[in-house]
Protein backbone atom coordinates (compact mmCIF):
# COMPACT_ATOMS: atom_id res chain seq x y z
CA UNK A 1 0.00 0.00 0.00
CA UNK A 2 1.18 3.52 -0.78
CA UNK A 3 1.24 5.36 2.54
CA UNK A 4 -0.56 8.70 2.74
CA UNK A 5 2.72 10.58 3.27
CA UNK A 6 3.91 9.09 -0.05
CA UNK A 7 0.92 10.51 -1.92
CA UNK A 8 0.79 13.94 -3.51
CA UNK A 9 -2.31 15.47 -1.91
CA UNK A 10 -3.21 18.92 -3.20
CA UNK A 11 -3.11 21.28 -0.20
CA UNK A 12 -2.18 18.24 1.93
CA UNK A 13 0.14 20.29 4.12
CA UNK A 14 -2.19 23.28 4.42
CA UNK A 15 -3.92 23.13 7.83
CA UNK A 16 -7.23 24.79 6.89
CA UNK A 17 -7.76 22.02 4.31
CA UNK A 18 -6.01 18.87 5.53
CA UNK A 19 -4.38 17.70 8.74
CA UNK A 20 -2.24 14.70 9.67
CA UNK A 21 -3.32 12.56 12.60
CA UNK A 22 -2.56 9.23 14.20
CA UNK A 23 -5.26 6.55 14.14
CA UNK A 24 -4.83 3.30 16.07
CA UNK A 25 -6.68 1.36 13.34
CA UNK A 26 -4.24 2.43 10.60
CA UNK A 27 -1.18 0.49 9.51
CA UNK A 28 0.72 3.79 9.16
CA UNK A 29 1.84 6.24 11.87
CA UNK A 30 -0.26 9.01 10.29
CA UNK A 31 -3.26 9.32 8.03
CA UNK A 32 -4.40 12.37 6.10
CA UNK A 33 -7.65 13.89 7.35
CA UNK A 34 -9.55 16.04 4.87
CA UNK A 35 -11.10 18.98 6.69
CA UNK A 36 -12.65 20.81 3.74
CA UNK A 37 -11.62 21.56 0.14
CA UNK A 38 -13.34 22.37 -3.12
CA UNK A 39 -10.48 20.84 -5.15
CA UNK A 40 -10.05 17.14 -4.29
CA UNK A 41 -6.86 15.77 -5.88
CA UNK A 42 -4.57 12.89 -4.88
CA UNK A 43 -1.77 11.32 -6.91
CA UNK A 44 0.15 8.15 -6.10
CA UNK A 45 3.26 7.00 -7.94
CA UNK A 46 5.38 3.87 -7.82
CA UNK A 47 7.94 2.32 -10.16
CA UNK A 48 6.50 -0.74 -11.89
CA UNK A 49 9.72 -2.63 -11.08
CA UNK A 50 8.49 -2.68 -7.44
CA UNK A 51 5.52 -4.82 -8.55
CA UNK A 52 5.52 -8.39 -9.82
CA UNK A 53 5.93 -8.49 -13.61
CA UNK A 54 3.38 -10.09 -15.94
CA UNK A 55 0.64 -9.54 -13.35
CA UNK A 56 -2.76 -7.79 -13.50
CA UNK A 57 -3.37 -5.41 -10.59
CA UNK A 58 -6.15 -3.31 -9.18
CA UNK A 59 -5.63 -0.07 -7.27
CA UNK A 60 -7.91 0.96 -4.40
CA UNK A 61 -8.34 4.13 -2.38
CA UNK A 62 -8.45 3.08 1.29
CA UNK A 63 -10.32 5.54 3.50
CA UNK A 64 -12.87 6.21 6.23
CA UNK A 65 -15.49 8.92 6.50
CA UNK A 66 -16.17 10.98 9.60
CA UNK A 67 -19.73 10.85 10.94
CA UNK A 68 -20.52 14.24 9.43
CA UNK A 69 -18.71 14.04 6.10
CA UNK A 70 -19.87 16.71 3.67
CA UNK A 71 -20.23 16.90 -0.07
CA UNK A 72 -19.47 13.29 -1.02
CA UNK A 73 -23.06 12.06 -1.46
CA UNK A 74 -23.57 11.41 -5.22
CA UNK A 75 -20.21 13.11 -5.89
CA UNK A 76 -18.43 11.58 -8.88
CA UNK A 77 -14.66 11.35 -8.53
CA UNK A 78 -12.50 10.69 -11.58
CA UNK A 79 -9.85 7.98 -11.20
CA UNK A 80 -7.15 7.53 -13.83
CA UNK A 81 -4.32 4.99 -13.99
CA UNK A 82 -1.31 5.64 -16.23
CA UNK A 83 1.79 3.57 -16.94
CA UNK A 84 4.71 5.44 -18.45
CA UNK A 85 2.38 8.39 -19.06
CA UNK A 86 -0.10 6.31 -21.08
CA UNK A 87 -3.63 6.09 -19.71
CA UNK A 88 -4.61 2.45 -19.13
CA UNK A 89 -7.76 2.94 -17.04
CA UNK A 90 -10.25 5.70 -16.36
CA UNK A 91 -13.42 5.41 -14.32
CA UNK A 92 -15.84 7.25 -12.08
CA UNK A 93 -15.83 6.28 -8.40
CA UNK A 94 -17.89 7.25 -5.37
CA UNK A 95 -16.79 7.18 -1.73
CA UNK A 96 -20.38 6.91 -0.46
CA UNK A 97 -22.61 4.13 -1.77
CA UNK A 98 -25.80 5.83 -2.88
CA UNK A 99 -27.57 2.54 -3.58
CA UNK A 100 -27.98 3.50 -7.23
CA UNK A 101 -27.62 0.98 -10.00
CA UNK A 102 -24.03 0.83 -11.24
CA UNK A 103 -23.72 2.23 -14.74
CA UNK A 104 -20.82 2.52 -17.17
CA UNK A 105 -18.33 0.84 -14.84
CA UNK A 106 -18.85 3.23 -11.93
CA UNK A 107 -17.28 1.96 -8.72
CA UNK A 108 -18.80 2.10 -5.25
CA UNK A 109 -17.08 1.41 -1.91
CA UNK A 110 -16.83 -1.86 -0.05
CA UNK A 111 -15.92 -2.43 3.59
CA UNK A 112 -12.56 -4.15 4.06
CA UNK A 113 -11.80 -6.75 6.70
CA UNK A 114 -9.90 -4.12 8.71
CA UNK A 115 -12.95 -1.84 8.93
CA UNK A 116 -11.72 0.71 6.38
CA UNK A 117 -13.51 1.32 3.08
CA UNK A 118 -12.00 0.79 -0.34
CA UNK A 119 -13.10 1.79 -3.80
CA UNK A 120 -11.54 0.43 -6.99
CA UNK A 121 -9.64 3.11 -8.89
CA UNK A 122 -8.61 1.03 -11.89
CA UNK A 123 -7.03 -2.14 -13.19
CA UNK A 124 -3.75 -2.40 -15.04
CA UNK A 125 -1.30 -4.98 -16.32
CA UNK A 126 2.33 -4.74 -15.26
CA UNK A 127 4.29 -6.13 -18.19
CA UNK A 128 7.59 -5.69 -16.37
CA UNK A 129 8.74 -2.53 -18.15
CA UNK A 130 10.85 0.01 -16.28
CA UNK A 131 8.12 2.62 -16.14
CA UNK A 132 6.25 4.61 -13.53
CA UNK A 133 2.72 3.79 -12.43
CA UNK A 134 0.58 6.84 -11.64
CA UNK A 135 -2.81 6.71 -9.94
CA UNK A 136 -4.69 10.00 -10.10
CA UNK A 137 -7.91 10.89 -8.24
CA UNK A 138 -9.64 14.19 -8.97
CA UNK A 139 -12.90 16.02 -8.38
CA UNK A 140 -13.66 19.70 -8.78
CA UNK A 141 -17.07 21.21 -9.30
CA UNK A 142 -16.84 24.22 -7.00
CA UNK A 143 -18.63 22.46 -4.13
CA UNK A 144 -16.79 21.67 -0.92
CA UNK A 145 -16.08 18.19 0.40
CA UNK A 146 -14.78 17.23 3.81
CA UNK A 147 -14.58 14.59 6.49
CA UNK A 148 -12.45 11.87 4.91
CA UNK A 149 -9.46 9.98 6.33
CA UNK A 150 -7.03 8.68 3.70
CA UNK A 151 -5.00 5.63 4.75
CA UNK A 152 -3.44 5.16 1.31
CA UNK A 153 -3.71 3.53 -2.09
CA UNK A 154 -3.64 -0.25 -2.05
CA UNK A 155 -2.22 -2.00 -5.12
CA UNK A 156 -2.81 -5.73 -5.27
CA UNK A 157 -3.11 -8.51 -7.84
CA UNK A 158 -6.59 -9.08 -9.30
Backbone torsions as a table, in degrees:
resi	resn	phi	psi	omega
1	UNK	NA	138.5	174.1
2	UNK	-79.7	120.3	-178.7
3	UNK	-67.4	153.8	-178.7
4	UNK	-60.5	-33.5	178.2
5	UNK	-69.5	-16.7	177.2
6	UNK	-93.4	2.5	177.7
7	UNK	-97.3	149.1	171.9
8	UNK	-91.0	106.9	-178.6
9	UNK	-109.7	116.2	-179.7
10	UNK	-59.0	126.6	-175.7
11	UNK	63.2	21.7	-176.9
12	UNK	-63.3	-24.3	178.8
13	UNK	-109.4	24.6	179.4
14	UNK	-111.5	103.8	-171.2
15	UNK	-50.7	-34.5	178.1
16	UNK	-65.4	-18.3	-174.3
17	UNK	-107.5	-45.3	-179.1
18	UNK	-133.5	156.5	172.2
19	UNK	-141.1	161.3	-179.9
20	UNK	-113.7	125.6	-176.8
21	UNK	-134.7	162.6	174.2
22	UNK	-94.4	137.9	174.7
23	UNK	-129.8	128.3	-178.3
24	UNK	-65.2	-19.9	-179.0
25	UNK	-92.9	8.6	178.4
26	UNK	-100.4	150.7	176.6
27	UNK	-81.3	-9.0	-178.7
28	UNK	-111.1	155.3	-179.5
29	UNK	-61.4	-30.4	-179.2
30	UNK	-136.3	150.9	169.1
31	UNK	-123.9	158.3	176.8
32	UNK	-89.3	130.4	176.9
33	UNK	-112.1	117.4	177.1
34	UNK	-77.2	120.1	176.2
35	UNK	-85.2	-64.9	174.7
36	UNK	-165.5	133.4	174.4
37	UNK	-146.0	162.0	170.5
38	UNK	-108.2	-8.1	-179.0
39	UNK	-123.1	100.4	-176.1
40	UNK	-98.9	112.5	-174.8
41	UNK	-148.4	124.3	178.7
42	UNK	-135.9	135.0	176.8
43	UNK	-128.4	132.2	174.3
44	UNK	-118.5	139.4	-179.7
45	UNK	-134.0	144.5	175.7
46	UNK	-155.1	144.8	175.4
47	UNK	-72.2	134.1	-179.3
48	UNK	-60.1	-24.8	179.8
49	UNK	-66.4	-14.6	176.2
50	UNK	-84.3	-2.8	178.2
51	UNK	-112.4	157.9	178.5
52	UNK	-66.2	132.4	179.4
53	UNK	-73.0	160.5	177.1
54	UNK	56.0	42.4	-176.9
55	UNK	-135.0	139.2	175.0
56	UNK	-90.3	132.9	-177.4
57	UNK	-122.6	162.2	169.6
58	UNK	-129.6	141.7	177.6
59	UNK	-108.4	140.1	-177.5
60	UNK	-131.8	137.2	167.4
61	UNK	-81.0	127.6	179.9
62	UNK	-109.7	123.6	-170.3
63	UNK	-157.0	170.5	169.2
64	UNK	-137.1	154.0	175.9
65	UNK	-106.0	144.9	172.0
66	UNK	-75.6	164.2	-176.8
67	UNK	-58.9	-31.8	-178.0
68	UNK	-115.9	48.4	176.4
69	UNK	-61.8	145.7	-178.9
70	UNK	-122.7	145.3	168.6
71	UNK	81.7	-4.8	-176.2
72	UNK	-91.5	-14.5	-179.8
73	UNK	-63.4	123.2	-179.4
74	UNK	58.6	26.6	-178.6
75	UNK	-96.4	109.7	177.3
76	UNK	-72.4	136.6	176.9
77	UNK	-122.2	130.1	-178.9
78	UNK	-85.6	129.2	177.8
79	UNK	-121.3	126.5	-178.6
80	UNK	-127.6	137.0	175.6
81	UNK	-116.8	130.5	178.0
82	UNK	-127.8	143.9	171.6
83	UNK	-122.7	123.1	-178.4
84	UNK	58.2	31.2	179.3
85	UNK	85.3	-8.1	-179.6
86	UNK	-95.4	126.3	179.2
87	UNK	-68.1	126.6	179.2
88	UNK	-116.1	-12.0	179.1
89	UNK	-158.5	140.7	174.3
90	UNK	-148.2	129.8	-179.4
91	UNK	-152.7	166.7	174.9
92	UNK	-101.4	132.2	179.4
93	UNK	-126.1	159.8	176.9
94	UNK	-130.6	141.7	178.6
95	UNK	-94.7	-9.5	173.1
96	UNK	-122.0	128.4	179.0
97	UNK	-77.8	114.0	-177.8
98	UNK	-84.5	-9.1	-177.6
99	UNK	82.8	1.1	178.5
100	UNK	-71.4	160.6	175.5
101	UNK	-70.4	134.0	179.6
102	UNK	-69.7	130.0	179.4
103	UNK	-128.6	147.2	172.0
104	UNK	51.5	36.0	176.0
105	UNK	75.8	13.9	177.1
106	UNK	-58.5	148.0	-178.0
107	UNK	-117.0	134.7	177.5
108	UNK	-117.4	158.8	-174.2
109	UNK	-73.1	157.4	173.0
110	UNK	-131.4	151.0	176.7
111	UNK	-84.2	131.3	177.3
112	UNK	-84.1	167.5	177.6
113	UNK	-62.7	-24.6	-179.2
114	UNK	-89.5	4.8	178.0
115	UNK	91.9	-11.3	175.9
116	UNK	-82.5	163.4	173.7
117	UNK	-96.4	156.0	170.9
118	UNK	-140.5	148.2	174.6
119	UNK	-133.9	134.4	-177.3
120	UNK	-70.6	123.5	-178.1
121	UNK	-93.7	-24.0	179.0
122	UNK	158.5	153.3	177.0
123	UNK	-103.3	153.2	177.1
124	UNK	-156.2	159.8	177.5
125	UNK	-110.5	126.2	176.1
126	UNK	-94.5	104.8	-179.3
127	UNK	-82.2	-0.9	177.5
128	UNK	95.0	5.4	178.8
129	UNK	-70.6	157.6	178.2
130	UNK	-87.5	73.2	-177.8
131	UNK	-131.2	168.4	-179.8
132	UNK	-97.3	136.4	172.8
133	UNK	-93.7	131.6	176.9
134	UNK	-125.3	130.3	176.6
135	UNK	-117.3	121.9	-171.5
136	UNK	-123.9	128.4	-179.7
137	UNK	-122.6	129.7	-173.3
138	UNK	-150.2	139.4	170.9
139	UNK	-153.1	127.6	175.0
140	UNK	-150.3	117.1	174.4
141	UNK	-138.2	13.0	179.1
142	UNK	88.2	-9.2	178.9
143	UNK	-98.3	141.8	-177.3
144	UNK	-77.0	148.4	172.2
145	UNK	-129.2	153.6	179.1
146	UNK	-169.3	164.1	175.6
147	UNK	87.6	44.4	-177.9
148	UNK	-131.3	131.2	171.7
149	UNK	-98.5	129.9	177.3
150	UNK	-106.7	116.9	175.8
151	UNK	-88.5	-28.4	177.9
152	UNK	153.5	-169.4	175.0
153	UNK	-117.6	118.3	-179.5
154	UNK	-91.4	130.8	177.8
155	UNK	-120.7	117.5	-177.7
156	UNK	-144.8	154.8	179.8
157	UNK	-59.5	145.8	177.6
158	UNK	-69.9	NA	NA
